[in-house]
Amino acid sequence: MNRILKSEKDYLESLRRIEEIFDAAPGTPEGDEAELLVLLIKNYEARYHPVLPPDPIEAIKLTMEEKGMKAKDLVGLIGSKGYVSQILNRKKPLTAEIMRVLNRQLGIPADILLS
């Protein structure tokens, strides 16, 4: 099935097929089919299953967890213990300066912090 995916059934069939031929060598008929299916699947997912950007506060918490950080570790970066707590509890908004610091110091992408 190498055609535009128009239904969830088409999508699921394409996912099953890509699993079967995923390791096909490039330049072979199955390799070409896999390459085409990837494009069709990506197009369908972008239209019907878009991945929404993560919530900025959840991204901060996840990054902190991955880096083994606690809220107190942000105190020196963005403000007092109370201010950090208010930000993490959504009682204070992220300012442009705080977003810059989190981007530079924790590596959180700016587009996530801005969403």
Biopython code that builds the backbone (N, CA, C, O; Angstrom):
import numpy as np
from Bio.PDB.StructureBuilder import StructureBuilder

atoms = [
    (1, "MET", "N", (0.842, -1.182, 0.000)),
    (1, "MET", "CA", (0.000, 0.000, 0.000)),
    (1, "MET", "C", (0.885, 1.243, 0.000)),
    (1, "MET", "O", (1.356, 1.675, 1.052)),
    (2, "ASN", "N", (1.103, 1.795, -1.139)),
    (2, "ASN", "CA", (1.912, 3.001, -1.251)),
    (2, "ASN", "C", (1.045, 4.125, -1.811)),
    (2, "ASN", "O", (1.147, 4.499, -2.979)),
    (3, "ARG", "N", (0.202, 4.639, -0.951)),
    (3, "ARG", "CA", (-0.694, 5.716, -1.346)),
    (3, "ARG", "C", (-0.919, 6.617, -0.146)),
    (3, "ARG", "O", (-0.541, 6.276, 0.975)),
    (4, "ILE", "N", (-1.523, 7.743, -0.376)),
    (4, "ILE", "CA", (-1.818, 8.679, 0.706)),
    (4, "ILE", "C", (-2.663, 7.971, 1.762)),
    (4, "ILE", "O", (-3.621, 7.269, 1.438)),
    (5, "LEU", "N", (-2.297, 8.163, 3.018)),
    (5, "LEU", "CA", (-3.051, 7.555, 4.117)),
    (5, "LEU", "C", (-4.236, 8.457, 4.437)),
    (5, "LEU", "O", (-4.065, 9.619, 4.804)),
    (6, "LYS", "N", (-5.432, 7.912, 4.294)),
    (6, "LYS", "CA", (-6.635, 8.715, 4.470)),
    (6, "LYS", "C", (-7.480, 8.287, 5.660)),
    (6, "LYS", "O", (-8.458, 8.951, 6.002)),
    (7, "SER", "N", (-7.112, 7.194, 6.284)),
    (7, "SER", "CA", (-7.908, 6.715, 7.417)),
    (7, "SER", "C", (-6.984, 6.102, 8.471)),
    (7, "SER", "O", (-5.811, 5.829, 8.218)),
    (8, "GLU", "N", (-7.540, 5.901, 9.631)),
    (8, "GLU", "CA", (-6.786, 5.259, 10.702)),
    (8, "GLU", "C", (-6.427, 3.826, 10.299)),
    (8, "GLU", "O", (-5.368, 3.319, 10.669)),
    (9, "LYS", "N", (-7.303, 3.189, 9.550)),
    (9, "LYS", "CA", (-7.025, 1.830, 9.064)),
    (9, "LYS", "C", (-5.789, 1.834, 8.156)),
    (9, "LYS", "O", (-4.908, 0.986, 8.299)),
    (10, "ASP", "N", (-5.729, 2.796, 7.220)),
    (10, "ASP", "CA", (-4.550, 2.919, 6.345)),
    (10, "ASP", "C", (-3.287, 3.130, 7.175)),
    (10, "ASP", "O", (-2.245, 2.527, 6.918)),
    (11, "TYR", "N", (-3.406, 3.993, 8.165)),
    (11, "TYR", "CA", (-2.279, 4.321, 9.038)),
    (11, "TYR", "C", (-1.785, 3.076, 9.770)),
    (11, "TYR", "O", (-0.587, 2.792, 9.774)),
    (12, "LEU", "N", (-2.702, 2.335, 10.386)),
    (12, "LEU", "CA", (-2.323, 1.138, 11.136)),
    (12, "LEU", "C", (-1.719, 0.071, 10.231)),
    (12, "LEU", "O", (-0.767, -0.606, 10.620)),
    (13, "GLU", "N", (-2.261, -0.083, 9.035)),
    (13, "GLU", "CA", (-1.698, -1.040, 8.078)),
    (13, "GLU", "C", (-0.274, -0.630, 7.688)),
    (13, "GLU", "O", (0.608, -1.477, 7.547)),
    (14, "SER", "N", (-0.067, 0.654, 7.518)),
    (14, "SER", "CA", (1.272, 1.154, 7.168)),
    (14, "SER", "C", (2.256, 0.927, 8.303)),
    (14, "SER", "O", (3.414, 0.583, 8.065)),
    (15, "LEU", "N", (1.804, 1.116, 9.530)),
    (15, "LEU", "CA", (2.671, 0.851, 10.684)),
    (15, "LEU", "C", (3.062, -0.622, 10.754)),
    (15, "LEU", "O", (4.214, -0.961, 11.027)),
    (16, "ARG", "N", (2.097, -1.480, 10.505)),
    (16, "ARG", "CA", (2.401, -2.924, 10.501)),
    (16, "ARG", "C", (3.408, -3.265, 9.399)),
    (16, "ARG", "O", (4.348, -4.029, 9.614)),
    (17, "ARG", "N", (3.195, -2.693, 8.236)),
    (17, "ARG", "CA", (4.094, -2.985, 7.112)),
    (17, "ARG", "C", (5.503, -2.455, 7.368)),
    (17, "ARG", "O", (6.486, -3.127, 7.056)),
    (18, "ILE", "N", (5.602, -1.272, 7.926)),
    (18, "ILE", "CA", (6.936, -0.698, 8.168)),
    (18, "ILE", "C", (7.700, -1.559, 9.183)),
    (18, "ILE", "O", (8.924, -1.668, 9.110)),
    (19, "GLU", "N", (6.979, -2.164, 10.123)),
    (19, "GLU", "CA", (7.632, -3.072, 11.077)),
    (19, "GLU", "C", (8.221, -4.279, 10.352)),
    (19, "GLU", "O", (9.294, -4.763, 10.712)),
    (20, "GLU", "N", (7.518, -4.759, 9.335)),
    (20, "GLU", "CA", (7.973, -5.934, 8.586)),
    (20, "GLU", "C", (9.234, -5.642, 7.769)),
    (20, "GLU", "O", (10.110, -6.499, 7.651)),
    (21, "ILE", "N", (9.327, -4.447, 7.211)),
    (21, "ILE", "CA", (10.423, -4.148, 6.274)),
    (21, "ILE", "C", (11.388, -3.091, 6.791)),
    (21, "ILE", "O", (12.189, -2.558, 6.023)),
    (22, "PHE", "N", (11.323, -2.784, 8.072)),
    (22, "PHE", "CA", (12.112, -1.692, 8.635)),
    (22, "PHE", "C", (13.610, -1.830, 8.372)),
    (22, "PHE", "O", (14.288, -0.830, 8.132)),
    (23, "ASP", "N", (14.123, -3.027, 8.413)),
    (23, "ASP", "CA", (15.565, -3.240, 8.250)),
    (23, "ASP", "C", (15.978, -3.506, 6.799)),
    (23, "ASP", "O", (17.093, -3.957, 6.539)),
    (24, "ALA", "N", (15.081, -3.227, 5.867)),
    (24, "ALA", "CA", (15.406, -3.456, 4.455)),
    (24, "ALA", "C", (16.576, -2.578, 4.020)),
    (24, "ALA", "O", (16.706, -1.436, 4.460)),
    (25, "ALA", "N", (17.402, -3.113, 3.171)),
    (25, "ALA", "CA", (18.577, -2.383, 2.691)),
    (25, "ALA", "C", (18.144, -1.228, 1.779)),
    (25, "ALA", "O", (17.233, -1.386, 0.967)),
    (26, "PRO", "N", (18.790, -0.082, 1.913)),
    (26, "PRO", "CA", (18.481, 1.053, 1.028)),
    (26, "PRO", "C", (18.745, 0.673, -0.429)),
    (26, "PRO", "O", (19.674, -0.073, -0.742)),
    (27, "GLY", "N", (17.898, 1.211, -1.306)),
    (27, "GLY", "CA", (18.078, 0.969, -2.728)),
    (27, "GLY", "C", (17.409, -0.302, -3.231)),
    (27, "GLY", "O", (17.363, -0.548, -4.436)),
    (28, "THR", "N", (16.893, -1.108, -2.314)),
    (28, "THR", "CA", (16.142, -2.306, -2.713)),
    (28, "THR", "C", (14.675, -1.928, -2.809)),
    (28, "THR", "O", (14.272, -0.890, -2.285)),
    (29, "PRO", "N", (13.871, -2.748, -3.467)),
    (29, "PRO", "CA", (12.435, -2.436, -3.530)),
    (29, "PRO", "C", (11.808, -2.257, -2.145)),
    (29, "PRO", "O", (11.021, -1.336, -1.930)),
    (30, "GLU", "N", (12.161, -3.144, -1.210)),
    (30, "GLU", "CA", (11.618, -2.997, 0.146)),
    (30, "GLU", "C", (12.197, -1.776, 0.854)),
    (30, "GLU", "O", (11.498, -1.123, 1.629)),
    (31, "GLY", "N", (13.454, -1.464, 0.598)),
    (31, "GLY", "CA", (14.055, -0.265, 1.177)),
    (31, "GLY", "C", (13.365, 0.991, 0.680)),
    (31, "GLY", "O", (13.104, 1.914, 1.452)),
    (32, "ASP", "N", (13.069, 1.022, -0.624)),
    (32, "ASP", "CA", (12.351, 2.160, -1.203)),
    (32, "ASP", "C", (10.939, 2.253, -0.625)),
    (32, "ASP", "O", (10.445, 3.343, -0.338)),
    (33, "GLU", "N", (10.301, 1.098, -0.460)),
    (33, "GLU", "CA", (8.954, 1.080, 0.125)),
    (33, "GLU", "C", (8.985, 1.596, 1.564)),
    (33, "GLU", "O", (8.106, 2.356, 1.970)),
    (34, "ALA", "N", (9.980, 1.192, 2.323)),
    (34, "ALA", "CA", (10.110, 1.653, 3.712)),
    (34, "ALA", "C", (10.295, 3.163, 3.758)),
    (34, "ALA", "O", (9.687, 3.845, 4.584)),
    (35, "GLU", "N", (11.127, 3.679, 2.878)),
    (35, "GLU", "CA", (11.365, 5.118, 2.833)),
    (35, "GLU", "C", (10.075, 5.881, 2.514)),
    (35, "GLU", "O", (9.788, 6.909, 3.126)),
    (36, "LEU", "N", (9.320, 5.381, 1.574)),
    (36, "LEU", "CA", (8.047, 6.005, 1.208)),
    (36, "LEU", "C", (7.038, 5.910, 2.353)),
    (36, "LEU", "O", (6.336, 6.877, 2.648)),
    (37, "LEU", "N", (6.968, 4.746, 2.995)),
    (37, "LEU", "CA", (6.043, 4.578, 4.107)),
    (37, "LEU", "C", (6.361, 5.531, 5.261)),
    (37, "LEU", "O", (5.454, 6.069, 5.895)),
    (38, "VAL", "N", (7.631, 5.734, 5.524)),
    (38, "VAL", "CA", (8.016, 6.679, 6.583)),
    (38, "VAL", "C", (7.461, 8.066, 6.273)),
    (38, "VAL", "O", (6.921, 8.731, 7.158)),
    (39, "LEU", "N", (7.589, 8.502, 5.031)),
    (39, "LEU", "CA", (7.063, 9.817, 4.639)),
    (39, "LEU", "C", (5.543, 9.873, 4.773)),
    (39, "LEU", "O", (4.995, 10.851, 5.279)),
    (40, "LEU", "N", (4.869, 8.820, 4.319)),
    (40, "LEU", "CA", (3.412, 8.781, 4.418)),
    (40, "LEU", "C", (2.942, 8.776, 5.870)),
    (40, "LEU", "O", (1.983, 9.464, 6.222)),
    (41, "ILE", "N", (3.616, 8.004, 6.702)),
    (41, "ILE", "CA", (3.266, 7.918, 8.124)),
    (41, "ILE", "C", (3.504, 9.259, 8.807)),
    (41, "ILE", "O", (2.657, 9.719, 9.573)),
    (42, "LYS", "N", (4.641, 9.891, 8.542)),
    (42, "LYS", "CA", (4.934, 11.202, 9.141)),
    (42, "LYS", "C", (3.887, 12.231, 8.737)),
    (42, "LYS", "O", (3.437, 13.025, 9.563)),
    (43, "ASN", "N", (3.505, 12.215, 7.479)),
    (43, "ASN", "CA", (2.497, 13.149, 6.993)),
    (43, "ASN", "C", (1.163, 12.925, 7.708)),
    (43, "ASN", "O", (0.519, 13.881, 8.140)),
    (44, "TYR", "N", (0.756, 11.675, 7.831)),
    (44, "TYR", "CA", (-0.506, 11.354, 8.500)),
    (44, "TYR", "C", (-0.447, 11.771, 9.970)),
    (44, "TYR", "O", (-1.385, 12.385, 10.478)),
    (45, "GLU", "N", (0.640, 11.445, 10.646)),
    (45, "GLU", "CA", (0.772, 11.785, 12.067)),
    (45, "GLU", "C", (0.771, 13.292, 12.284)),
    (45, "GLU", "O", (0.185, 13.781, 13.250)),
    (46, "ALA", "N", (1.419, 14.025, 11.398)),
    (46, "ALA", "CA", (1.442, 15.485, 11.537)),
    (46, "ALA", "C", (0.032, 16.054, 11.421)),
    (46, "ALA", "O", (-0.306, 17.035, 12.084)),
    (47, "ARG", "N", (-0.774, 15.441, 10.588)),
    (47, "ARG", "CA", (-2.134, 15.935, 10.372)),
    (47, "ARG", "C", (-3.110, 15.457, 11.445)),
    (47, "ARG", "O", (-3.928, 16.241, 11.925)),
    (48, "TYR", "N", (-3.034, 14.184, 11.828)),
    (48, "TYR", "CA", (-4.059, 13.603, 12.695)),
    (48, "TYR", "C", (-3.598, 13.232, 14.103)),
    (48, "TYR", "O", (-4.425, 12.999, 14.984)),
    (49, "HIS", "N", (-2.302, 13.178, 14.317)),
    (49, "HIS", "CA", (-1.761, 12.845, 15.636)),
    (49, "HIS", "C", (-0.616, 13.798, 15.986)),
    (49, "HIS", "O", (0.490, 13.352, 16.291)),
    (50, "PRO", "N", (-0.877, 15.105, 15.944)),
    (50, "PRO", "CA", (0.231, 16.033, 16.194)),
    (50, "PRO", "C", (0.765, 15.892, 17.625)),
    (50, "PRO", "O", (0.014, 15.664, 18.574)),
    (51, "VAL", "N", (2.057, 16.033, 17.739)),
    (51, "VAL", "CA", (2.699, 16.000, 19.049)),
    (51, "VAL", "C", (2.752, 17.441, 19.545)),
    (51, "VAL", "O", (3.419, 18.298, 18.965)),
    (52, "LEU", "N", (2.042, 17.674, 20.616)),
    (52, "LEU", "CA", (2.004, 19.022, 21.172)),
    (52, "LEU", "C", (3.280, 19.277, 21.969)),
    (52, "LEU", "O", (3.839, 18.360, 22.572)),
    (53, "PRO", "N", (3.732, 20.524, 21.967)),
    (53, "PRO", "CA", (4.932, 20.815, 22.747)),
    (53, "PRO", "C", (4.652, 20.595, 24.230)),
    (53, "PRO", "O", (3.536, 20.818, 24.698)),
    (54, "PRO", "N", (5.659, 20.160, 24.957)),
    (54, "PRO", "CA", (5.450, 19.931, 26.388)),
    (54, "PRO", "C", (5.184, 21.240, 27.122)),
    (54, "PRO", "O", (5.608, 22.316, 26.699)),
    (55, "ASP", "N", (4.482, 21.112, 28.214)),
    (55, "ASP", "CA", (4.230, 22.247, 29.080)),
    (55, "ASP", "C", (5.569, 22.749, 29.640)),
    (55, "ASP", "O", (6.385, 21.935, 30.072)),
    (56, "PRO", "N", (5.813, 24.063, 29.643)),
    (56, "PRO", "CA", (7.105, 24.579, 30.108)),
    (56, "PRO", "C", (7.467, 24.161, 31.539)),
    (56, "PRO", "O", (8.612, 23.795, 31.808)),
    (57, "ILE", "N", (6.503, 24.214, 32.446)),
    (57, "ILE", "CA", (6.800, 23.850, 33.836)),
    (57, "ILE", "C", (7.105, 22.359, 33.932)),
    (57, "ILE", "O", (8.014, 21.954, 34.658)),
    (58, "GLU", "N", (6.349, 21.543, 33.204)),
    (58, "GLU", "CA", (6.635, 20.106, 33.205)),
    (58, "GLU", "C", (8.005, 19.829, 32.597)),
    (58, "GLU", "O", (8.712, 18.925, 33.043)),
    (59, "ALA", "N", (8.381, 20.598, 31.588)),
    (59, "ALA", "CA", (9.706, 20.442, 30.977)),
    (59, "ALA", "C", (10.804, 20.798, 31.980)),
    (59, "ALA", "O", (11.836, 20.129, 32.037)),
    (60, "ILE", "N", (10.585, 21.838, 32.758)),
    (60, "ILE", "CA", (11.555, 22.230, 33.789)),
    (60, "ILE", "C", (11.683, 21.105, 34.819)),
    (60, "ILE", "O", (12.792, 20.704, 35.174)),
    (61, "LYS", "N", (10.553, 20.605, 35.289)),
    (61, "LYS", "CA", (10.571, 19.536, 36.303)),
    (61, "LYS", "C", (11.237, 18.276, 35.769)),
    (61, "LYS", "O", (12.022, 17.640, 36.472)),
    (62, "LEU", "N", (10.929, 17.916, 34.531)),
    (62, "LEU", "CA", (11.524, 16.728, 33.934)),
    (62, "LEU", "C", (13.037, 16.892, 33.787)),
    (62, "LEU", "O", (13.798, 15.973, 34.089)),
    (63, "THR", "N", (13.464, 18.055, 33.328)),
    (63, "THR", "CA", (14.892, 18.319, 33.174)),
    (63, "THR", "C", (15.594, 18.259, 34.528)),
    (63, "THR", "O", (16.684, 17.700, 34.649)),
    (64, "MET", "N", (14.961, 18.837, 35.537)),
    (64, "MET", "CA", (15.540, 18.792, 36.886)),
    (64, "MET", "C", (15.674, 17.347, 37.359)),
    (64, "MET", "O", (16.699, 16.964, 37.922)),
    (65, "GLU", "N", (14.639, 16.553, 37.128)),
    (65, "GLU", "CA", (14.674, 15.152, 37.535)),
    (65, "GLU", "C", (15.793, 14.403, 36.806)),
    (65, "GLU", "O", (16.529, 13.626, 37.415)),
    (66, "GLU", "N", (15.912, 14.642, 35.500)),
    (66, "GLU", "CA", (16.956, 13.977, 34.710)),
    (66, "GLU", "C", (18.348, 14.351, 35.188)),
    (66, "GLU", "O", (19.271, 13.538, 35.136)),
    (67, "LYS", "N", (18.498, 15.588, 35.655)),
    (67, "LYS", "CA", (19.808, 16.064, 36.103)),
    (67, "LYS", "C", (20.023, 15.852, 37.606)),
    (67, "LYS", "O", (21.056, 16.244, 38.150)),
    (68, "GLY", "N", (19.046, 15.231, 38.272)),
    (68, "GLY", "CA", (19.160, 14.995, 39.704)),
    (68, "GLY", "C", (19.107, 16.270, 40.527)),
    (68, "GLY", "O", (19.734, 16.365, 41.582)),
    (69, "MET", "N", (18.364, 17.239, 40.046)),
    (69, "MET", "CA", (18.273, 18.539, 40.720)),
    (69, "MET", "C", (17.009, 18.616, 41.572)),
    (69, "MET", "O", (16.017, 17.934, 41.315)),
    (70, "LYS", "N", (17.076, 19.455, 42.578)),
    (70, "LYS", "CA", (15.929, 19.780, 43.427)),
    (70, "LYS", "C", (15.595, 21.250, 43.207)),
    (70, "LYS", "O", (16.373, 21.990, 42.605)),
    (71, "ALA", "N", (14.447, 21.660, 43.691)),
    (71, "ALA", "CA", (14.030, 23.064, 43.562)),
    (71, "ALA", "C", (15.075, 24.001, 44.152)),
    (71, "ALA", "O", (15.302, 25.087, 43.621)),
    (72, "LYS", "N", (15.709, 23.594, 45.239)),
    (72, "LYS", "CA", (16.718, 24.449, 45.883)),
    (72, "LYS", "C", (17.897, 24.729, 44.959)),
    (72, "LYS", "O", (18.588, 25.734, 45.125)),
    (73, "ASP", "N", (18.133, 23.845, 43.982)),
    (73, "ASP", "CA", (19.233, 24.050, 43.044)),
    (73, "ASP", "C", (18.963, 25.202, 42.077)),
    (73, "ASP", "O", (19.887, 25.722, 41.452)),
    (74, "LEU", "N", (17.703, 25.597, 41.955)),
    (74, "LEU", "CA", (17.357, 26.733, 41.090)),
    (74, "LEU", "C", (17.447, 28.062, 41.817)),
    (74, "LEU", "O", (17.406, 29.118, 41.185)),
    (75, "VAL", "N", (17.568, 28.026, 43.136)),
    (75, "VAL", "CA", (17.563, 29.255, 43.929)),
    (75, "VAL", "C", (18.640, 30.223, 43.460)),
    (75, "VAL", "O", (18.352, 31.407, 43.283)),
    (76, "GLY", "N", (19.821, 29.782, 43.260)),
    (76, "GLY", "CA", (20.886, 30.671, 42.818)),
    (76, "GLY", "C", (20.736, 31.145, 41.383)),
    (76, "GLY", "O", (21.330, 32.146, 40.980)),
    (77, "LEU", "N", (19.941, 30.420, 40.621)),
    (77, "LEU", "CA", (19.783, 30.753, 39.206)),
    (77, "LEU", "C", (18.649, 31.737, 38.940)),
    (77, "LEU", "O", (18.806, 32.670, 38.153)),
    (78, "ILE", "N", (17.503, 31.529, 39.596)),
    (78, "ILE", "CA", (16.338, 32.335, 39.221)),
    (78, "ILE", "C", (15.679, 33.101, 40.357)),
    (78, "ILE", "O", (14.741, 33.859, 40.112)),
    (79, "GLY", "N", (16.131, 32.931, 41.568)),
    (79, "GLY", "CA", (15.535, 33.721, 42.644)),
    (79, "GLY", "C", (15.493, 32.963, 43.956)),
    (79, "GLY", "O", (16.155, 31.939, 44.133)),
    (80, "SER", "N", (14.698, 33.494, 44.868)),
    (80, "SER", "CA", (14.602, 32.918, 46.207)),
    (80, "SER", "C", (13.880, 31.582, 46.195)),
    (80, "SER", "O", (13.269, 31.207, 45.194)),
    (81, "LYS", "N", (13.952, 30.868, 47.304)),
    (81, "LYS", "CA", (13.286, 29.580, 47.441)),
    (81, "LYS", "C", (11.779, 29.735, 47.217)),
    (81, "LYS", "O", (11.161, 28.915, 46.537)),
    (82, "GLY", "N", (11.199, 30.778, 47.784)),
    (82, "GLY", "CA", (9.766, 31.018, 47.627)),
    (82, "GLY", "C", (9.398, 31.317, 46.186)),
    (82, "GLY", "O", (8.369, 30.854, 45.693)),
    (83, "TYR", "N", (10.238, 32.091, 45.508)),
    (83, "TYR", "CA", (9.970, 32.455, 44.121)),
    (83, "TYR", "C", (10.059, 31.226, 43.219)),
    (83, "TYR", "O", (9.228, 31.042, 42.330)),
    (84, "VAL", "N", (11.063, 30.393, 43.448)),
    (84, "VAL", "CA", (11.215, 29.157, 42.680)),
    (84, "VAL", "C", (9.985, 28.279, 42.898)),
    (84, "VAL", "O", (9.438, 27.723, 41.945)),
    (85, "SER", "N", (9.553, 28.158, 44.144)),
    (85, "SER", "CA", (8.379, 27.364, 44.472)),
    (85, "SER", "C", (7.141, 27.894, 43.761)),
    (85, "SER", "O", (6.345, 27.117, 43.234)),
    (86, "GLN", "N", (6.979, 29.206, 43.745)),
    (86, "GLN", "CA", (5.816, 29.801, 43.084)),
    (86, "GLN", "C", (5.834, 29.527, 41.574)),
    (86, "GLN", "O", (4.788, 29.278, 40.975)),
    (87, "ILE", "N", (6.999, 29.573, 40.978)),
    (87, "ILE", "CA", (7.102, 29.279, 39.541)),
    (87, "ILE", "C", (6.759, 27.821, 39.281)),
    (87, "ILE", "O", (5.968, 27.518, 38.389)),
    (88, "LEU", "N", (7.352, 26.912, 40.057)),
    (88, "LEU", "CA", (7.111, 25.485, 39.847)),
    (88, "LEU", "C", (5.672, 25.075, 40.164)),
    (88, "LEU", "O", (5.191, 24.050, 39.681)),
    (89, "ASN", "N", (4.989, 25.882, 40.977)),
    (89, "ASN", "CA", (3.584, 25.618, 41.306)),
    (89, "ASN", "C", (2.628, 26.480, 40.486)),
    (89, "ASN", "O", (1.434, 26.548, 40.775)),
    (90, "ARG", "N", (3.173, 27.139, 39.458)),
    (90, "ARG", "CA", (2.387, 27.926, 38.501)),
    (90, "ARG", "C", (1.697, 29.144, 39.109)),
    (90, "ARG", "O", (0.677, 29.605, 38.595)),
    (91, "LYS", "N", (2.243, 29.653, 40.182)),
    (91, "LYS", "CA", (1.662, 30.844, 40.809)),
    (91, "LYS", "C", (2.319, 32.119, 40.303)),
    (91, "LYS", "O", (1.761, 33.208, 40.436)),
    (92, "LYS", "N", (3.495, 31.983, 39.729)),
    (92, "LYS", "CA", (4.218, 33.097, 39.101)),
    (92, "LYS", "C", (4.559, 32.680, 37.685)),
    (92, "LYS", "O", (4.883, 31.517, 37.443)),
    (93, "PRO", "N", (4.490, 33.609, 36.747)),
    (93, "PRO", "CA", (4.819, 33.269, 35.359)),
    (93, "PRO", "C", (6.330, 33.227, 35.130)),
    (93, "PRO", "O", (7.104, 33.814, 35.886)),
    (94, "LEU", "N", (6.724, 32.531, 34.089)),
    (94, "LEU", "CA", (8.119, 32.550, 33.661)),
    (94, "LEU", "C", (8.372, 33.885, 32.973)),
    (94, "LEU", "O", (7.636, 34.270, 32.065)),
    (95, "THR", "N", (9.396, 34.577, 33.401)),
    (95, "THR", "CA", (9.762, 35.828, 32.729)),
    (95, "THR", "C", (10.770, 35.521, 31.630)),
    (95, "THR", "O", (11.344, 34.433, 31.574)),
    (96, "ALA", "N", (10.969, 36.492, 30.768)),
    (96, "ALA", "CA", (11.941, 36.315, 29.682)),
    (96, "ALA", "C", (13.330, 36.021, 30.243)),
    (96, "ALA", "O", (14.049, 35.175, 29.712)),
    (97, "GLU", "N", (13.706, 36.712, 31.306)),
    (97, "GLU", "CA", (15.030, 36.497, 31.895)),
    (97, "GLU", "C", (15.157, 35.090, 32.483)),
    (97, "GLU", "O", (16.191, 34.441, 32.324)),
    (98, "ILE", "N", (14.128, 34.629, 33.149)),
    (98, "ILE", "CA", (14.160, 33.273, 33.715)),
    (98, "ILE", "C", (14.229, 32.242, 32.592)),
    (98, "ILE", "O", (14.949, 31.250, 32.706)),
    (99, "MET", "N", (13.492, 32.468, 31.518)),
    (99, "MET", "CA", (13.552, 31.547, 30.381)),
    (99, "MET", "C", (14.952, 31.502, 29.800)),
    (99, "MET", "O", (15.446, 30.430, 29.449)),
    (100, "ARG", "N", (15.597, 32.659, 29.693)),
    (100, "ARG", "CA", (16.977, 32.689, 29.176)),
    (100, "ARG", "C", (17.905, 31.873, 30.068)),
    (100, "ARG", "O", (18.726, 31.097, 29.578)),
    (101, "VAL", "N", (17.771, 32.050, 31.375)),
    (101, "VAL", "CA", (18.626, 31.332, 32.323)),
    (101, "VAL", "C", (18.386, 29.822, 32.219)),
    (101, "VAL", "O", (19.334, 29.038, 32.170)),
    (102, "LEU", "N", (17.121, 29.426, 32.186)),
    (102, "LEU", "CA", (16.808, 27.994, 32.103)),
    (102, "LEU", "C", (17.290, 27.393, 30.789)),
    (102, "LEU", "O", (17.728, 26.244, 30.744)),
    (103, "ASN", "N", (17.204, 28.173, 29.734)),
    (103, "ASN", "CA", (17.707, 27.723, 28.434)),
    (103, "ASN", "C", (19.218, 27.528, 28.490)),
    (103, "ASN", "O", (19.729, 26.494, 28.060)),
    (104, "ARG", "N", (19.920, 28.499, 29.008)),
    (104, "ARG", "CA", (21.394, 28.434, 29.054)),
    (104, "ARG", "C", (21.913, 27.436, 30.076)),
    (104, "ARG", "O", (22.820, 26.657, 29.784)),
    (105, "GLN", "N", (21.341, 27.459, 31.271)),
    (105, "GLN", "CA", (21.883, 26.645, 32.357)),
    (105, "GLN", "C", (21.399, 25.197, 32.357)),
    (105, "GLN", "O", (22.146, 24.288, 32.718)),
    (106, "LEU", "N", (20.135, 24.984, 31.946)),
    (106, "LEU", "CA", (19.599, 23.624, 31.981)),
    (106, "LEU", "C", (19.453, 23.020, 30.575)),
    (106, "LEU", "O", (19.197, 21.825, 30.433)),
    (107, "GLY", "N", (19.616, 23.849, 29.550)),
    (107, "GLY", "CA", (19.521, 23.343, 28.198)),
    (107, "GLY", "C", (18.092, 23.092, 27.706)),
    (107, "GLY", "O", (17.882, 22.352, 26.744)),
    (108, "ILE", "N", (17.125, 23.705, 28.363)),
    (108, "ILE", "CA", (15.735, 23.541, 27.931)),
    (108, "ILE", "C", (15.537, 24.412, 26.698)),
    (108, "ILE", "O", (15.814, 25.611, 26.743)),
    (109, "PRO", "N", (15.066, 23.836, 25.603)),
    (109, "PRO", "CA", (14.894, 24.624, 24.370)),
    (109, "PRO", "C", (13.958, 25.819, 24.572)),
    (109, "PRO", "O", (12.937, 25.720, 25.253)),
    (110, "ALA", "N", (14.323, 26.924, 23.977)),
    (110, "ALA", "CA", (13.539, 28.156, 24.117)),
    (110, "ALA", "C", (12.107, 27.984, 23.642)),
    (110, "ALA", "O", (11.184, 28.516, 24.260)),
    (111, "ASP", "N", (11.906, 27.250, 22.555)),
    (111, "ASP", "CA", (10.533, 27.098, 22.041)),
    (111, "ASP", "C", (9.633, 26.371, 23.025)),
    (111, "ASP", "O", (8.426, 26.611, 23.040)),
    (112, "ILE", "N", (10.187, 25.490, 23.847)),
    (112, "ILE", "CA", (9.390, 24.813, 24.883)),
    (112, "ILE", "C", (9.057, 25.795, 25.993)),
    (112, "ILE", "O", (7.923, 25.832, 26.470)),
    (113, "LEU", "N", (10.028, 26.585, 26.406)),
    (113, "LEU", "CA", (9.790, 27.551, 27.480)),
    (113, "LEU", "C", (8.788, 28.632, 27.060)),
    (113, "LEU", "O", (8.051, 29.158, 27.895)),
    (114, "LEU", "N", (8.765, 28.953, 25.792)),
    (114, "LEU", "CA", (7.860, 29.996, 25.291)),
    (114, "LEU", "C", (6.442, 29.503, 25.041)),
    (114, "LEU", "O", (5.527, 30.312, 24.884)),
    (115, "SER", "N", (6.245, 28.185, 25.003)),
    (115, "SER", "CA", (4.909, 27.674, 24.663)),
    (115, "SER", "C", (3.941, 27.805, 25.820)),
    (115, "SER", "O", (2.778, 27.423, 25.698)),
]
sb = StructureBuilder()
sb.init_structure("model")
sb.init_model(0)
sb.init_chain("A")
sb.init_seg("    ")
for serial, (resi, resn, name, xyz) in enumerate(atoms, 1):
    if name == "N":
        sb.init_residue(resn, " ", resi, " ")
    sb.init_atom(name, np.array(xyz, "f"), 0.0, 1.0, " ", f" {name:<3s}", serial, name[0])
structure = sb.get_structure()
